[in-house]
Amino acid sequence: MLGAVALAAALFGASPLAESRNGFLHRVLADAVVLFHLGFILFVLFGALLALRWRRVLWLHVPCAIWGIAVELLGWICPLTPLENELRSKAGIHGYSGGFVEQYVIPFVYPADLTRLVQIGAGGLALGINVGIYTWILKRQGLESAMGVPGA
């Protein structure tokens, strides 16, 4: 049986089973990239809130926030976007249709009406949220230090 599959692959290209598995794998990987992308966006927006509880988070959050805000304000393309598109293309998916990720996550990560002005607004919103939270953290930390609160 394996000989027949190998002969068919040699004569006609990859076997339909292998193509099917590869398509499925690429779709799963593309969905994973989109979910990671969504998580990154949420972390950029609200990761400073985690620093209220765990101060060490800010060492990860600050560079992520700077990157995410720069991507929006400067009009760069996040490297996750072409990666996700390439994986979807390899899966044989042209356009977004189907499951939860395509229905609910992709429209949030890639809004249909995303213009340069909307992108700048999103970057400004992310910047405002983070500046506000970190200002609050610094004021609170300063107050706690002045009052001699342990762990400040």
C-alpha positions as a Markdown table, in Angstrom:
| # | Residue | x | y | z |
|---|---|---|---|---|
| 1 | Met | 0.0 | 0.0 | 0.0 |
| 2 | Leu | 2.8 | 2.5 | 0.9 |
| 3 | Gly | 4.4 | 1.7 | -2.5 |
| 4 | Ala | 1.3 | 2.7 | -4.3 |
| 5 | Val | 1.1 | 6.0 | -2.3 |
| 6 | Ala | 4.8 | 6.7 | -3.0 |
| 7 | Leu | 4.3 | 5.9 | -6.7 |
| 8 | Ala | 1.2 | 8.2 | -6.9 |
| 9 | Ala | 3.2 | 11.0 | -5.1 |
| 10 | Ala | 6.0 | 10.6 | -7.5 |
| 11 | Leu | 3.7 | 10.7 | -10.6 |
| 12 | Phe | 1.2 | 13.2 | -9.5 |
| 13 | Gly | 2.8 | 15.2 | -6.7 |
| 14 | Ala | 2.0 | 15.0 | -3.0 |
| 15 | Ser | -0.7 | 12.5 | -2.0 |
| 16 | Pro | -4.2 | 13.9 | -1.2 |
| 17 | Leu | -3.9 | 12.6 | 2.4 |
| 18 | Ala | -0.6 | 14.5 | 2.9 |
| 19 | Glu | -2.0 | 17.7 | 1.3 |
| 20 | Ser | -5.0 | 17.4 | 3.6 |
| 21 | Arg | -2.9 | 17.0 | 6.7 |
| 22 | Asn | -0.6 | 19.9 | 5.6 |
| 23 | Gly | -3.7 | 22.1 | 5.0 |
| 24 | Phe | -5.1 | 21.2 | 8.4 |
| 25 | Leu | -1.8 | 21.8 | 10.1 |
| 26 | His | -1.4 | 25.2 | 8.3 |
| 27 | Arg | -4.9 | 26.2 | 9.3 |
| 28 | Val | -4.3 | 25.3 | 13.0 |
| 29 | Leu | -1.0 | 27.2 | 12.9 |
| 30 | Ala | -2.7 | 30.2 | 11.3 |
| 31 | Asp | -5.4 | 30.2 | 14.0 |
| 32 | Ala | -2.7 | 29.9 | 16.7 |
| 33 | Val | -0.9 | 33.0 | 15.2 |
| 34 | Val | -4.2 | 35.0 | 15.2 |
| 35 | Leu | -4.9 | 34.0 | 18.8 |
| 36 | Phe | -1.4 | 34.9 | 19.8 |
| 37 | His | -1.8 | 38.2 | 18.0 |
| 38 | Leu | -5.0 | 38.9 | 19.8 |
| 39 | Gly | -3.3 | 38.1 | 23.1 |
| 40 | Phe | -0.5 | 40.4 | 22.3 |
| 41 | Ile | -2.9 | 43.2 | 21.4 |
| 42 | Leu | -4.7 | 42.8 | 24.7 |
| 43 | Phe | -1.4 | 42.6 | 26.6 |
| 44 | Val | -0.3 | 45.9 | 24.9 |
| 45 | Leu | -3.5 | 47.5 | 25.9 |
| 46 | Phe | -4.0 | 46.1 | 29.5 |
| 47 | Gly | -0.7 | 44.5 | 30.5 |
| 48 | Ala | 0.1 | 47.5 | 32.7 |
| 49 | Leu | -2.8 | 46.3 | 34.9 |
| 50 | Leu | -0.8 | 43.1 | 35.6 |
| 51 | Ala | 2.0 | 45.3 | 36.8 |
| 52 | Leu | -0.2 | 46.5 | 39.6 |
| 53 | Arg | 0.0 | 43.0 | 41.1 |
| 54 | Trp | 3.3 | 41.7 | 39.7 |
| 55 | Arg | 5.9 | 44.5 | 39.2 |
| 56 | Arg | 8.2 | 42.2 | 37.2 |
| 57 | Val | 5.6 | 42.1 | 34.4 |
| 58 | Leu | 6.5 | 45.7 | 33.5 |
| 59 | Trp | 9.9 | 44.4 | 32.2 |
| 60 | Leu | 8.0 | 42.5 | 29.5 |
| 61 | His | 5.1 | 44.8 | 29.1 |
| 62 | Val | 7.0 | 48.1 | 28.5 |
| 63 | Pro | 8.9 | 46.8 | 25.4 |
| 64 | Cys | 5.7 | 45.1 | 24.1 |
| 65 | Ala | 3.7 | 48.3 | 24.6 |
| 66 | Ile | 6.4 | 50.4 | 22.9 |
| 67 | Trp | 6.4 | 48.0 | 19.9 |
| 68 | Gly | 2.6 | 47.7 | 19.6 |
| 69 | Ile | 2.1 | 51.5 | 19.9 |
| 70 | Ala | 4.9 | 52.1 | 17.4 |
| 71 | Val | 3.4 | 49.7 | 14.9 |
| 72 | Glu | 0.1 | 51.6 | 15.1 |
| 73 | Leu | 1.4 | 55.2 | 15.1 |
| 74 | Leu | 4.1 | 54.6 | 12.5 |
| 75 | Gly | 2.0 | 52.5 | 10.1 |
| 76 | Trp | 4.3 | 49.5 | 10.3 |
| 77 | Ile | 3.0 | 46.0 | 9.6 |
| 78 | Cys | 3.3 | 43.6 | 12.4 |
| 79 | Pro | 5.3 | 40.5 | 11.4 |
| 80 | Leu | 2.5 | 38.3 | 12.7 |
| 81 | Thr | 0.2 | 39.5 | 9.9 |
| 82 | Pro | 2.2 | 38.2 | 6.9 |
| 83 | Leu | 2.9 | 35.0 | 8.8 |
| 84 | Glu | -0.8 | 34.4 | 9.4 |
| 85 | Asn | -1.6 | 35.2 | 5.8 |
| 86 | Glu | 1.1 | 32.8 | 4.5 |
| 87 | Leu | -0.1 | 30.0 | 6.7 |
| 88 | Arg | -3.7 | 30.6 | 5.5 |
| 89 | Ser | -2.6 | 30.6 | 1.9 |
| 90 | Lys | -0.7 | 27.3 | 2.4 |
| 91 | Ala | -3.9 | 25.8 | 4.0 |
| 92 | Gly | -5.7 | 26.7 | 0.8 |
| 93 | Ile | -7.9 | 29.3 | 2.6 |
| 94 | His | -8.6 | 32.4 | 0.6 |
| 95 | Gly | -10.5 | 34.9 | 2.7 |
| 96 | Tyr | -11.9 | 34.3 | 6.1 |
| 97 | Ser | -14.9 | 32.0 | 6.6 |
| 98 | Gly | -15.5 | 29.2 | 9.0 |
| 99 | Gly | -15.0 | 28.9 | 12.7 |
| 100 | Phe | -14.7 | 30.9 | 15.9 |
| 101 | Val | -11.4 | 32.5 | 15.0 |
| 102 | Glu | -12.6 | 33.7 | 11.6 |
| 103 | Gln | -15.9 | 34.9 | 12.9 |
| 104 | Tyr | -14.9 | 36.7 | 16.1 |
| 105 | Val | -11.1 | 37.1 | 16.5 |
| 106 | Ile | -10.1 | 38.1 | 13.0 |
| 107 | Pro | -12.5 | 41.1 | 12.8 |
| 108 | Phe | -11.1 | 42.4 | 16.1 |
| 109 | Val | -7.4 | 42.0 | 15.0 |
| 110 | Tyr | -8.0 | 43.1 | 11.4 |
| 111 | Pro | -10.9 | 45.5 | 11.3 |
| 112 | Ala | -12.5 | 45.8 | 7.8 |
| 113 | Asp | -12.5 | 49.6 | 8.0 |
| 114 | Leu | -9.0 | 50.0 | 9.2 |
| 115 | Thr | -7.7 | 53.3 | 7.8 |
| 116 | Arg | -4.5 | 55.1 | 8.6 |
| 117 | Leu | -6.5 | 57.5 | 10.8 |
| 118 | Val | -8.2 | 54.6 | 12.7 |
| 119 | Gln | -4.7 | 53.1 | 13.1 |
| 120 | Ile | -3.3 | 56.3 | 14.6 |
| 121 | Gly | -6.4 | 56.5 | 16.9 |
| 122 | Ala | -5.8 | 53.0 | 18.1 |
| 123 | Gly | -2.1 | 53.8 | 18.8 |
| 124 | Gly | -3.1 | 56.9 | 20.7 |
| 125 | Leu | -5.7 | 55.0 | 22.7 |
| 126 | Ala | -3.1 | 52.3 | 23.6 |
| 127 | Leu | -0.6 | 55.1 | 24.5 |
| 128 | Gly | -3.2 | 56.9 | 26.7 |
| 129 | Ile | -4.3 | 53.7 | 28.5 |
| 130 | Asn | -0.7 | 52.8 | 29.3 |
| 131 | Val | 0.5 | 56.2 | 30.3 |
| 132 | Gly | -2.6 | 56.5 | 32.6 |
| 133 | Ile | -2.0 | 53.1 | 34.3 |
| 134 | Tyr | 1.8 | 53.6 | 34.7 |
| 135 | Thr | 1.2 | 57.2 | 36.0 |
| 136 | Trp | -1.2 | 55.7 | 38.6 |
| 137 | Ile | 1.3 | 52.9 | 39.5 |
| 138 | Leu | 4.1 | 55.5 | 39.9 |
| 139 | Lys | 2.0 | 57.8 | 42.1 |
| 140 | Arg | 0.8 | 54.9 | 44.2 |
| 141 | Gln | 4.3 | 53.5 | 44.5 |
| 142 | Gly | 5.6 | 57.0 | 45.5 |
| 143 | Leu | 2.8 | 57.3 | 48.1 |
| 144 | Glu | 3.5 | 53.8 | 49.5 |
| 145 | Ser | 7.2 | 54.5 | 49.7 |
| 146 | Ala | 6.6 | 57.8 | 51.5 |
| 147 | Met | 4.3 | 56.1 | 54.0 |
| 148 | Gly | 6.9 | 53.3 | 54.6 |
| 149 | Val | 4.6 | 50.6 | 53.2 |
| 150 | Pro | 6.6 | 47.3 | 52.8 |
| 151 | Gly | 6.9 | 45.9 | 49.3 |
| 152 | Ala | 6.5 | 49.3 | 47.6 |
